[in-house]
Amino acid sequence: MRRLCRKFTKNRKDSGWIPKALLLGLATLAGSDVALAKTEELKWTHFGLRPLGMGNAYVAVADDFNALFYNPAGLARLKEWDGEFLNPSLEISSNTTSFASDMQKLAGSSSGGTEATLDLLEKQTGKNHHFAIGLTPHLIFKGFGFGLGLELATSAAFHREISVDLDAGPRAILPIAFALNFLEDRLSIGAGVKFVMRGGVNREFSINDIQAFSKSDESSSGGSETKLEDFVEGGSGVGADLGLLFTPIKTMEPTLGLSITDFGGTPYQKANVGGSSTAAPPIRLPSVNTGFSIKPVQGGRSYVLCSVDAHAINQPAHYSKKFNMGLEWGYGQIIKLQTGLHQGELTGGMQFDVGLLNLRFVTYAEQLGPIAGQDDNLRDRRYALQLKLLI
């Protein structure tokens, strides 16, 4: 294993052991016994922090701007307008923070070196690393709204056969939706069109790719070289979402929810970058999502909201990744506390809203294996923070 590491570092200038080890430390992954499984994140829409705090069980809730992404029918039940134009969010996984902390300690240690760095990288085999920044500006009224779900994210998982699953680049969903009430406001129906965009890299890089990149870095000739840009994909498209909410009685507000995102599938059209055409990302599959919510406690300004969802029930993913449960306690619009189960993992969240200050925090775990809970290394615990800076 160490010979393989040195094969990569041979004939390279020793400009620093940490950068070199970070670039070439993938070779250490050959010695791990972690079971392989390609990362699979079941992300059928732009996820919001409040829904994620509730276990992502939000299809039958849909009572704020997140209805634009989860269920447009919820717009018909808004009681007042709402707008946010600058609300940056930051998301990071616990694997990434712990790895960064270990690297910082190693950099400041007198005993640090290439071998110690490679050992540290070897411990990351099979673990997913995630970092994202985003914005969700929006303007919604009763029955109508539009917004933008923008995310610039990087996710990577290293495997024992010296390969890495890398998904990095911008994603955007811009929905424009409307909704109406029927049957004395018991039935709400909504629909929306959306512009979607995706770019970046989403593939598994093998040892051959890594070697090719290494040679390209060292090459001074103008010949044919393998570059990361050769694997970039990008495109845009237009899709449609449909939604329905039905509340038969007002007591405890039991509500059935149904949404169909990317109705009929949303294909991406290839993007042109610098006069050349990139590969188009895979089609966005239609997702049929159902949910049920109820408010067993409503007293004064406080309430308790319970919800349960089944997502992407028409897609060929294991049921353990589709089931979600949520619970929220709130006091008016001032404070909301959430918890739930997302793919079998506990979630938690908090939202504090007073005037110009709106702070949202959430923690949840994404199960990246084909079956939730199959491998601890494929459990990616994440933390996200969002702050509203302008109305």
C-alpha positions as CSV (number, residue, x, y, z in Angstrom):
1,M,0.0,0.0,0.0
2,R,2.8,2.4,0.9
3,R,4.7,1.5,-2.3
4,L,1.5,2.5,-4.2
5,C,1.5,5.9,-2.4
6,R,5.1,6.5,-3.2
7,K,4.5,5.7,-6.9
8,F,2.3,8.8,-7.0
9,T,4.7,11.0,-5.2
10,K,7.8,9.9,-7.2
11,N,9.4,12.6,-9.4
12,R,7.1,15.4,-8.0
13,K,8.6,18.5,-6.4
14,D,8.4,18.4,-2.6
15,S,6.6,21.7,-2.2
16,G,4.9,20.6,1.0
17,W,3.8,17.3,2.5
18,I,0.2,18.2,3.2
19,P,-0.8,19.4,-0.3
20,K,0.9,16.4,-1.8
21,A,-0.6,13.9,0.5
22,L,-4.1,15.4,0.1
23,L,-3.8,15.1,-3.7
24,L,-2.3,11.6,-3.7
25,G,-3.6,10.1,-0.5
26,L,-6.4,8.3,-2.4
27,A,-4.0,5.4,-2.8
28,T,-4.2,4.6,0.8
29,L,-7.8,3.6,0.4
30,A,-6.8,0.3,-1.1
31,G,-6.2,-1.3,2.3
32,S,-9.7,-0.7,3.7
33,D,-12.4,-3.4,4.2
34,V,-15.3,-0.9,4.1
35,A,-18.2,-2.3,2.0
36,L,-18.6,-0.4,-1.3
37,A,-21.8,1.4,-2.1
38,K,-22.2,4.3,-4.5
39,T,-23.5,7.4,-2.8
40,E,-27.2,7.8,-3.4
41,E,-29.0,10.9,-2.1
42,L,-32.7,10.9,-2.7
43,K,-33.1,14.6,-3.4
44,W,-36.3,15.2,-5.4
45,T,-36.6,18.9,-4.8
46,H,-34.8,21.8,-3.1
47,F,-34.9,20.9,0.6
48,G,-35.7,23.6,3.2
49,L,-34.3,23.8,6.7
50,R,-37.6,23.9,8.5
51,P,-38.9,20.8,6.6
52,L,-35.5,19.0,7.3
53,G,-35.9,19.7,11.0
54,M,-39.3,18.0,10.9
55,G,-37.7,14.9,9.3
56,N,-38.5,16.3,5.9
57,A,-42.1,15.3,6.4
58,Y,-43.6,18.4,4.8
59,V,-45.9,17.5,1.9
60,A,-49.1,17.8,4.0
61,V,-47.8,20.8,5.9
62,A,-46.7,23.3,3.2
63,D,-47.7,26.4,5.1
64,D,-44.7,28.7,4.3
65,F,-42.5,29.5,1.3
66,N,-41.2,25.9,1.2
67,A,-44.6,25.1,-0.4
68,L,-43.0,26.4,-3.6
69,F,-40.7,23.3,-3.6
70,Y,-42.7,20.6,-1.7
71,N,-46.4,21.2,-2.6
72,P,-47.7,24.3,-4.4
73,A,-51.2,23.7,-3.1
74,G,-50.0,25.1,0.2
75,L,-50.0,28.6,-1.3
76,A,-53.8,28.7,-1.3
77,R,-53.8,28.5,2.6
78,L,-51.4,31.3,3.3
79,K,-52.8,33.9,5.7
80,E,-50.3,36.7,4.8
81,W,-47.6,37.5,2.3
82,D,-43.9,36.8,3.0
83,G,-40.7,37.8,1.3
84,E,-37.0,37.2,1.8
85,F,-34.3,38.4,-0.6
86,L,-31.0,37.8,1.2
87,N,-31.0,34.6,3.4
88,P,-27.7,32.8,3.0
89,S,-27.3,29.3,4.3
90,L,-24.3,27.2,5.2
91,E,-24.3,23.4,5.5
92,I,-21.5,21.1,6.5
93,S,-21.2,17.5,7.5
94,S,-19.7,16.3,10.8
95,N,-17.2,14.1,8.8
96,T,-15.9,17.3,7.1
97,T,-15.6,19.3,10.3
98,S,-13.8,16.5,12.2
99,F,-11.5,15.8,9.2
100,A,-10.6,19.6,9.0
101,S,-9.9,19.6,12.7
102,D,-7.6,16.6,12.5
103,M,-5.8,18.1,9.5
104,Q,-5.3,21.4,11.4
105,K,-3.9,19.5,14.4
106,L,-1.6,17.5,12.2
107,A,-0.3,20.6,10.4
108,G,0.7,22.1,13.8
109,S,2.2,18.9,15.1
110,S,6.0,18.4,15.0
111,S,5.4,14.7,14.4
112,G,3.3,15.3,11.3
113,G,4.5,14.1,7.9
114,T,3.3,12.4,4.7
115,E,2.9,9.0,6.4
116,A,0.7,10.5,9.2
117,T,-1.4,12.4,6.7
118,L,-1.9,9.2,4.6
119,D,-3.0,7.4,7.7
120,L,-5.5,10.1,8.4
121,L,-6.9,9.9,4.9
122,E,-7.1,6.2,5.2
123,K,-9.5,6.5,8.1
124,Q,-11.8,8.5,5.8
125,T,-12.4,5.5,3.5
126,G,-16.1,5.1,2.8
127,K,-17.1,8.3,4.6
128,N,-19.0,11.1,2.8
129,H,-17.9,14.7,3.1
130,H,-20.3,17.5,2.3
131,F,-20.2,21.3,2.2
132,A,-22.8,23.7,0.7
133,I,-23.8,27.3,0.6
134,G,-27.1,28.5,-0.7
135,L,-29.8,31.1,-1.0
136,T,-33.6,30.9,-1.0
137,P,-35.0,34.3,-2.0
138,H,-38.8,34.3,-2.4
139,L,-42.0,36.3,-2.5
140,I,-45.3,34.6,-1.7
141,F,-48.9,35.7,-1.4
142,K,-52.1,33.9,-0.8
143,G,-52.5,31.8,-3.9
144,F,-49.4,32.8,-5.7
145,G,-45.6,32.9,-5.2
146,F,-42.2,32.6,-6.8
147,G,-38.7,31.9,-5.5
148,L,-35.3,30.5,-6.1
149,G,-33.6,27.6,-4.5
150,L,-29.9,28.0,-5.2
151,E,-27.2,25.7,-3.8
152,L,-23.5,25.4,-4.5
153,A,-22.5,22.1,-3.0
154,T,-19.7,19.6,-2.9
155,S,-20.1,15.9,-1.8
156,A,-17.3,13.3,-2.0
157,A,-16.9,9.8,-0.8
158,F,-13.6,7.8,-1.1
159,H,-13.5,4.1,-1.7
160,R,-11.1,1.3,-1.0
161,E,-10.4,0.4,-4.6
162,I,-8.8,3.9,-5.0
163,S,-11.8,5.8,-6.4
164,V,-13.9,8.8,-5.3
165,D,-17.5,9.6,-5.9
166,L,-17.6,13.4,-6.5
167,D,-20.7,15.5,-6.9
168,A,-19.8,19.2,-7.0
169,G,-21.3,22.3,-8.6
170,P,-24.3,24.6,-8.6
171,R,-28.0,23.6,-8.6
172,A,-30.9,25.9,-9.0
173,I,-34.7,25.6,-9.0
174,L,-36.8,28.7,-9.8
175,P,-40.5,27.9,-9.3
176,I,-43.5,30.1,-10.1
177,A,-46.7,28.6,-8.6
178,F,-50.3,29.4,-8.0
179,A,-53.1,27.6,-6.0
180,L,-56.9,27.8,-5.4
181,N,-59.2,26.6,-2.6
182,F,-62.4,24.6,-3.2
183,L,-65.2,23.0,-1.1
184,E,-65.2,25.8,1.5
185,D,-61.4,25.8,1.7
186,R,-61.3,22.0,2.5
187,L,-59.6,21.2,-0.8
188,S,-56.6,23.1,-2.2
189,I,-55.1,22.5,-5.6
190,G,-51.8,24.1,-6.9
191,A,-49.6,23.9,-9.9
192,G,-46.3,25.5,-10.9
193,V,-43.7,25.7,-13.6
194,K,-40.0,25.9,-12.7
195,F,-36.7,26.6,-14.4
196,V,-34.0,24.1,-13.3
197,M,-30.2,24.4,-13.8
198,R,-27.4,22.1,-12.8
199,G,-23.7,22.1,-13.5
200,G,-20.4,20.7,-12.3
201,V,-19.1,17.2,-11.9
202,N,-21.0,14.1,-10.9
203,R,-19.2,10.9,-11.4
204,E,-16.8,8.3,-9.9
205,F,-13.2,8.9,-10.6
206,S,-11.0,5.8,-10.8
207,I,-7.3,5.4,-10.2
208,N,-6.7,5.9,-13.9
209,D,-8.4,9.2,-13.8
210,I,-6.3,10.3,-10.8
211,Q,-3.1,9.3,-12.5
212,A,-4.1,11.2,-15.7
213,F,-4.7,14.3,-13.6
214,S,-1.3,13.9,-11.9
215,K,0.4,13.6,-15.3
216,S,-1.4,16.6,-16.6
217,D,-0.2,18.7,-13.7
218,E,3.4,17.7,-14.4
219,S,3.3,18.0,-18.2
220,S,4.8,21.1,-19.7
221,S,4.0,20.1,-23.3
222,G,1.0,21.3,-25.3
223,G,-0.2,17.8,-26.2
224,S,-3.5,16.1,-25.3
225,E,-4.1,16.1,-21.6
226,T,-6.9,14.8,-19.3
227,K,-8.4,17.6,-17.4
228,L,-11.2,17.8,-14.8
229,E,-13.0,20.1,-17.2
230,D,-13.5,17.2,-19.6
231,F,-15.9,15.6,-17.1
232,V,-18.0,18.7,-16.4
233,E,-21.7,18.5,-17.2
234,G,-24.3,21.2,-17.3
235,G,-27.7,22.1,-18.6
236,S,-31.0,23.7,-17.9
237,G,-34.7,22.8,-18.4
238,V,-38.3,23.6,-17.6
239,G,-40.5,21.3,-15.5
240,A,-43.9,21.3,-13.8
241,D,-45.1,20.5,-10.3
242,L,-48.6,19.6,-9.1
243,G,-50.0,19.6,-5.6
244,L,-53.1,18.8,-3.5
245,L,-54.2,19.3,0.1
246,F,-57.4,18.0,1.6
247,T,-58.6,18.8,5.2
248,P,-62.1,17.3,5.8
249,I,-62.7,18.9,9.2
250,K,-61.3,21.9,11.1
251,T,-60.9,20.0,14.4
252,M,-57.1,19.3,14.7
253,E,-56.9,20.0,11.0
254,P,-56.2,16.5,9.7
255,T,-54.7,17.0,6.2
256,L,-53.9,14.7,3.4
257,G,-51.2,15.9,1.0
258,L,-50.1,14.8,-2.5
259,S,-47.5,16.3,-4.7
260,I,-46.0,15.3,-8.0
261,T,-42.7,17.1,-8.8
262,D,-41.1,17.1,-12.3
263,F,-44.4,15.9,-13.7
264,G,-43.5,13.6,-16.7
265,G,-39.8,14.1,-16.1
266,T,-37.7,17.2,-16.6
267,P,-34.8,16.8,-19.1
268,Y,-31.8,19.1,-19.1
269,Q,-30.7,20.7,-22.3
270,K,-26.9,20.8,-22.9
271,A,-25.1,24.0,-21.9
272,N,-22.5,25.8,-24.1
273,V,-19.4,26.9,-22.2
274,G,-16.7,28.8,-24.1
275,G,-18.2,27.7,-27.4
276,S,-18.1,24.0,-26.6
277,S,-21.1,21.9,-25.5
278,T,-21.0,20.0,-22.2
279,A,-22.7,16.7,-21.4
280,A,-26.3,17.1,-20.1
281,P,-27.1,16.0,-16.6
282,P,-29.4,13.0,-16.1
283,I,-33.1,13.7,-16.4
284,R,-35.0,14.7,-13.3
285,L,-37.3,11.8,-12.6
286,P,-40.9,12.5,-11.6
287,S,-41.5,12.1,-7.9
288,V,-44.9,11.2,-6.4
289,N,-45.0,12.2,-2.7
290,T,-47.7,11.7,-0.1
291,G,-48.2,13.0,3.4
292,F,-50.5,13.4,6.4
293,S,-50.4,16.1,9.0
294,I,-52.5,16.9,12.1
295,K,-52.5,19.5,14.9
296,P,-53.5,17.7,18.1
297,V,-52.7,20.7,20.2
298,Q,-53.9,24.3,19.5
299,G,-54.1,26.7,22.4
300,G,-53.7,30.4,22.2
301,R,-50.7,31.1,20.0
302,S,-49.0,27.8,20.6
303,Y,-49.5,24.5,18.7
304,V,-48.1,21.1,18.1
305,L,-47.9,19.8,14.6
306,C,-47.3,16.1,13.6
307,S,-46.6,14.8,10.1
308,V,-45.6,11.7,8.2
309,D,-44.5,11.5,4.6
310,A,-43.6,8.9,1.9
311,H,-41.4,10.4,-0.8
312,A,-40.6,9.3,-4.4
313,I,-42.9,6.3,-4.0
314,N,-42.8,5.7,-7.8
315,Q,-39.0,5.7,-7.9
316,P,-36.9,2.5,-7.6
317,A,-35.4,3.3,-4.2
318,H,-35.6,1.3,-1.0
319,Y,-38.6,2.1,1.2
320,S,-36.2,2.8,4.1
321,K,-35.1,6.0,2.3
322,K,-38.6,7.2,1.5
323,F,-40.3,7.3,4.9
324,N,-40.2,10.4,7.1
325,M,-41.9,11.6,10.3
326,G,-42.0,15.1,11.9
327,L,-43.0,17.0,15.0
328,E,-43.1,20.7,15.5
329,W,-43.9,22.9,18.5
330,G,-44.5,26.6,17.8
331,Y,-45.4,29.8,19.5
332,G,-47.0,32.0,16.8
333,Q,-44.4,33.0,14.3
334,I,-41.7,33.8,16.9
335,I,-40.2,30.4,17.6
336,K,-40.6,26.9,16.2
337,L,-38.8,23.8,17.5
338,Q,-38.7,20.7,15.3
339,T,-37.7,17.1,15.5
340,G,-38.4,14.0,13.5
341,L,-37.1,10.9,11.7
342,H,-35.5,11.2,8.3
343,Q,-34.5,7.9,6.7
344,G,-34.5,6.4,10.2
345,E,-32.2,9.1,11.7
346,L,-33.2,11.7,14.2
347,T,-33.5,15.3,13.1
348,G,-33.7,18.5,15.0
349,G,-34.3,22.2,14.2
350,M,-35.0,25.6,15.5
351,Q,-36.5,28.8,13.9
352,F,-36.5,32.1,15.6
353,D,-38.2,35.0,13.8
354,V,-38.5,38.5,15.3
355,G,-38.8,41.4,12.9
356,L,-35.7,41.7,10.7
357,L,-34.1,38.7,12.5
358,N,-34.8,35.3,11.2
359,L,-32.5,32.5,12.3
360,R,-32.9,28.8,11.2
361,F,-30.8,25.9,12.4
362,V,-31.1,22.2,11.6
363,T,-29.3,18.9,12.0
364,Y,-30.2,15.8,10.1
365,A,-28.5,12.7,8.6
366,E,-28.5,11.7,5.0
367,Q,-28.3,8.0,4.3
368,L,-26.2,7.6,1.2
369,G,-26.3,3.8,0.8
370,P,-29.0,2.0,-1.2
371,I,-30.6,1.0,2.1
372,A,-30.9,3.3,5.1
373,G,-28.8,2.1,8.1
374,Q,-26.9,-0.5,6.1
375,D,-23.4,1.0,6.7
376,D,-22.4,3.5,9.4
377,N,-19.9,5.0,7.1
378,L,-22.7,5.9,4.7
379,R,-24.5,7.9,7.4
380,D,-23.7,11.6,6.8
381,R,-24.7,13.8,9.7
382,R,-25.1,17.4,8.6
383,Y,-25.6,20.8,10.2
384,A,-27.1,23.8,8.5
385,L,-27.6,27.4,9.5
386,Q,-29.6,30.1,7.6
387,L,-29.9,33.8,8.4
388,K,-32.4,36.2,6.9
389,L,-30.5,39.5,6.4
390,L,-33.1,41.5,4.4
391,I,-36.9,41.3,4.1
